[in-house]
Amino acid sequence: MSTDKNIRVGIIGTGTHGSRYANHIVNDIQGLTLSGISRRSSEGIAQAQKWNTKYFADWKDLVSNPEIDAIIAVTPPVLNLEVAKHCAAASKPLLIEKPLARNGKEAAEIVKIMNDSNCKLTVGQTLRYNPVIKALKEQLPSMGKLHSFAINQRLEPSSLAWHDDIEQAGSGVIIHTAVHIFDALRVITGLRIVRVMAAARCIHSKHLADLFTILAELEDGTLGTIDVSKVGQARSGRYEFVCKEGQLHADQIHSFTKRIKNNLLSSVEKIKQKPTISHLLTDWQSYLNDAVENPVVGNDGFYTLQVCDACVKSSQDNKWVNV
């Protein structure tokens, strides 16, 4: 695609999160045009009218339509592999909202299919665009050697029935929440998780865990804890890094970073939030026009699911599992 080409986008899945992508394309992103949507619910018809675009009852027709250049998929993970196959067959770039798939095996297949077809694949790991995550990446090197970390992402109980359906979701909160943390931790530290010890519980859910606690080891030997849940009526997204020169703390939901040295807070910085999806879409548009590198490559999404698979296995076997 040339750098001056307007890209006609089709979105599969325009529920709560998919609507965010659609609204940004319609209202905020130059160079992208919303040329079609597909949604299982009949609400998609009214959405298409509101956004002045075309509605497709069958998402396969949207992918194959010659008036659409690229696809965004914001669907339950069960559909992602099939969506990727159709995009590859149609030679259309694909942005898949995280998680990339239900598990690492399917994620690897998606990456291979798109690579073999020379089709561009981007993963919607949008948390790396959060200003707090960016600030942590910038500030952490000044704190000296990293010794340990503690991270959480705690959200309200899910209202989506498919989040507790193994066929559609693949796994529970580890898939739908922790993938954000696994990606953000790698972006902040430059290090991958290499092994985990995990425990899981079903608090409100019946089948797939809605609470995970993880002991994780990074590739340089650093140990830390990660806990994710959708069980209580409160949100947090805490990051705590214990370093040679002190501690660096932050919360990506409540938008601050702070440094601690000895027993004193040496600095507290309140950070203004910015929409993450619009930043991803801007980079994606530039990538499709060959102006920048892929903002989130397929293998990044594959890595997060490898960690998820290891966590699930560890929680089942009650032992350390290599990623």
C-alpha positions in Angstrom: 0.0 0.0 0.0 1.3 3.5 -0.8 1.7 6.1 1.9 -1.2 8.2 0.6 -3.7 5.4 0.2 -6.9 5.5 2.3 -7.5 2.1 3.8 -11.0 0.7 3.8 -11.5 -1.3 7.0 -14.0 -3.9 8.0 -14.7 -4.8 11.6 -15.8 -8.2 12.8 -17.5 -7.8 16.2 -18.8 -4.4 17.1 -19.9 -5.1 20.7 -18.7 -2.9 23.5 -15.0 -3.1 22.7 -15.3 -3.4 18.9 -17.4 -0.3 19.0 -14.4 1.6 20.4 -12.4 0.6 17.3 -15.3 1.7 15.1 -15.8 5.1 16.7 -12.1 5.9 16.6 -12.0 5.1 12.9 -15.1 7.1 12.1 -14.2 10.1 14.3 -10.5 10.2 14.9 -8.2 8.4 12.5 -7.2 10.0 9.2 -6.4 7.5 6.4 -8.9 4.8 7.7 -12.5 4.5 6.5 -15.0 2.2 8.1 -16.4 0.3 5.1 -18.2 -2.5 6.7 -19.1 -4.2 10.0 -20.4 -7.7 11.0 -22.0 -8.5 14.3 -24.0 -11.6 15.4 -26.5 -9.3 17.2 -29.1 -7.5 15.1 -27.9 -4.3 16.8 -25.2 -4.3 14.0 -27.8 -3.1 11.5 -28.5 0.1 13.6 -24.7 0.5 14.2 -24.0 0.4 10.5 -26.6 3.1 9.9 -25.1 5.3 12.6 -21.6 4.9 11.2 -22.8 5.3 7.6 -21.3 1.9 6.6 -22.4 -1.4 5.3 -23.7 -4.3 7.5 -22.7 -7.9 6.8 -24.8 -10.6 8.4 -22.0 -13.1 7.7 -18.4 -12.0 8.6 -17.0 -14.2 5.8 -18.8 -12.0 3.2 -17.2 -8.9 4.9 -13.7 -10.5 4.5 -14.2 -11.4 0.9 -15.7 -8.1 -0.2 -13.4 -6.4 -2.7 -14.3 -2.9 -1.3 -12.6 -3.7 2.0 -8.8 -3.6 2.3 -8.1 -4.7 5.9 -9.9 -6.5 8.7 -10.1 -5.9 12.5 -11.4 -8.8 14.5 -12.8 -8.2 18.0 -14.5 -11.5 18.6 -14.4 -14.4 21.1 -11.0 -16.2 20.6 -12.8 -19.3 19.2 -13.3 -17.4 15.9 -9.8 -16.0 15.5 -8.2 -18.9 13.7 -11.0 -19.2 11.1 -10.9 -15.4 10.6 -7.1 -15.6 10.0 -7.6 -18.4 7.4 -10.1 -16.3 5.5 -8.0 -13.1 5.7 -5.0 -15.1 4.4 -7.0 -16.5 1.5 -8.2 -13.0 0.7 -4.7 -11.5 1.1 -6.0 -8.9 3.6 -4.1 -7.5 6.6 -5.6 -8.5 10.0 -5.6 -6.7 13.4 -6.8 -9.2 16.1 -7.8 -7.8 19.4 -6.0 -9.8 22.2 -6.0 -12.6 23.0 -4.6 -13.8 19.7 -6.2 -17.2 20.1 -7.6 -19.6 22.7 -4.2 -21.1 23.4 -0.6 -21.1 22.2 -1.1 -23.9 19.6 -3.8 -21.9 17.8 -1.8 -18.7 18.1 1.2 -20.4 16.5 -1.1 -21.6 13.6 -2.5 -18.1 13.1 1.0 -16.6 12.9 2.2 -19.3 10.5 -0.9 -18.9 8.2 -0.5 -15.2 8.0 3.3 -15.4 7.5 3.0 -18.1 4.8 0.5 -15.9 3.0 2.6 -12.8 3.3 -0.3 -11.1 5.1 0.3 -8.5 7.7 -0.8 -9.5 11.2 -1.1 -7.2 14.2 -2.2 -8.0 17.7 -4.3 -5.6 19.8 -2.1 -5.5 22.9 -3.3 -2.0 23.6 -2.1 -1.8 27.2 1.5 -1.1 26.0 0.0 2.2 24.7 -1.1 3.2 28.2 0.9 6.4 29.3 1.7 4.8 32.7 3.2 1.7 31.0 5.3 4.0 28.8 6.4 6.0 31.8 7.5 2.8 33.6 9.5 1.7 30.6 11.3 5.1 30.6 11.8 5.3 34.3 12.8 1.8 35.2 16.4 1.9 33.9 17.2 4.8 36.3 16.4 2.6 39.3 19.3 0.3 38.9 19.2 -3.5 38.7 15.7 -5.0 39.0 15.5 -7.6 41.8 11.8 -8.4 42.0 8.3 -7.2 41.0 4.6 -7.4 42.0 1.9 -6.8 39.5 -1.9 -7.0 39.7 -4.8 -6.4 37.4 -8.1 -6.7 39.3 -11.4 -6.0 37.6 -15.1 -6.4 38.4 -16.8 -9.8 37.7 -17.4 -10.4 34.0 -20.9 -10.0 32.7 -20.1 -11.9 29.5 -21.3 -15.5 29.5 -18.8 -16.7 26.9 -16.0 -15.8 29.4 -17.0 -19.0 31.3 -17.3 -21.1 28.2 -14.2 -23.2 27.4 -15.2 -23.7 23.8 -15.4 -20.0 23.1 -12.8 -18.6 25.5 -10.2 -21.3 25.9 -9.4 -20.3 29.4 -10.6 -17.8 32.0 -9.2 -14.6 33.4 -5.7 -15.7 32.5 -6.6 -15.3 28.8 -8.7 -12.2 29.0 -6.7 -10.2 31.5 -3.2 -11.5 32.2 -2.2 -11.4 28.5 -2.1 -7.6 29.0 0.3 -7.9 31.9 2.6 -10.5 30.3 3.0 -8.2 27.3 3.4 -5.0 29.4 6.0 -6.6 31.7 8.1 -7.6 28.6 7.7 -4.1 27.2 8.7 -2.4 30.4 11.6 -4.7 31.4 12.7 -6.0 28.0 12.6 -9.5 29.6 10.4 -12.5 29.0 8.8 -14.8 31.5 10.5 -18.2 31.3 8.7 -20.3 34.0 5.7 -20.0 36.3 4.1 -21.5 39.4 0.4 -20.7 39.4 -2.8 -21.3 41.4 -6.3 -20.6 40.2 -9.8 -20.4 41.7 -13.4 -20.1 40.4 -15.1 -17.5 42.7 -18.1 -16.4 40.6 -17.4 -18.5 37.5 -18.4 -22.2 37.2 -15.9 -23.5 34.7 -13.0 -21.2 34.0 -11.0 -19.5 36.7 -11.7 -15.9 37.5 -8.7 -15.6 39.9 -5.1 -16.5 39.2 -2.0 -15.9 41.4 1.3 -16.5 39.7 5.0 -16.7 40.8 7.0 -15.8 37.7 10.7 -16.0 36.8 12.2 -13.8 34.1 15.0 -14.8 31.8 17.6 -13.1 33.9 16.4 -14.9 37.1 14.3 -12.1 38.5 11.4 -13.4 40.5 8.0 -11.7 40.9 4.3 -12.1 41.6 1.4 -11.5 39.3 -2.3 -11.7 40.4 -5.3 -11.2 38.1 -8.9 -11.5 39.0 -12.5 -10.5 38.1 -14.1 -11.1 41.5 -14.4 -7.9 43.5 -16.2 -4.5 42.9 -13.0 -2.5 42.5 -10.3 -2.0 39.9 -6.5 -1.7 40.1 -3.6 -2.2 37.8 -0.6 -2.0 40.1 3.1 -2.3 39.2 5.8 -2.5 41.8 9.5 -2.9 40.9 12.1 -3.5 43.6 15.4 -2.2 42.4 18.9 -1.5 43.6 18.2 2.3 43.9 14.7 2.0 45.5 11.3 1.1 44.4 9.2 2.2 41.4 5.5 1.9 41.8 2.6 2.7 39.4 -1.1 2.1 38.7 -2.2 2.1 35.1 -5.8 2.4 36.0 -5.4 5.2 38.6 -2.7 6.9 36.5 0.3 7.6 38.6 3.9 6.6 39.2 5.9 7.1 42.3 9.5 6.4 43.5 10.4 5.2 47.0 13.9 5.5 48.5 14.5 4.3 52.0 11.2 5.1 53.7 10.4 8.3 51.8 8.4 9.0 48.7 10.9 10.8 46.5 8.5 11.7 43.7 4.9 11.2 42.7 3.8 11.8 39.2 0.1 12.0 38.1 -0.2 10.9 34.5 -2.9 12.0 32.1 -4.6 9.2 30.4 -5.0 9.0 26.6 -7.0 6.6 24.4 -4.9 3.5 23.7 -6.9 2.1 20.8 -6.6 5.3 18.7 -2.8 5.2 19.1 -2.7 1.6 18.0 -4.9 2.4 15.0 -2.7 5.3 14.0 0.4 3.1 14.1 -1.5 0.3 12.3 -2.5 2.6 9.5 1.1 3.8 9.1 2.3 0.1 9.1 -0.2 -0.9 6.4 1.1 2.0 4.3 4.7 0.7 4.9 5.7 3.9 6.8 6.6 2.2 10.2 7.3 -1.2 11.6 4.5 -3.5 12.8 3.4 -2.0 16.2 2.6 -5.4 17.7 3.8 -8.4 15.8 2.0 -11.8 15.8 4.8 -13.4 17.8 4.1 -11.0 20.7 0.6 -12.3 20.9 1.9 -15.9 20.6 4.3 -15.3 23.5 1.5 -14.1 25.9 -0.5 -17.2 25.2 2.5 -19.5 25.8 2.7 -17.9 29.2 -1.0 -18.4 29.7 -0.7 -22.1 28.7 2.1 -22.6 31.2 0.0 -20.9 34.0 -3.0 -23.1 33.3 -0.8 -26.3 33.3 0.9 -25.2 36.5 -2.3 -24.6 38.3 -3.5 -28.0 37.3 -0.3 -29.9 38.1 0.7 -27.8 41.1 4.3 -27.4 40.0 6.7 -25.1 38.1 6.2 -25.1 34.4 8.6 -23.8 31.8 7.2 -21.4 29.2 
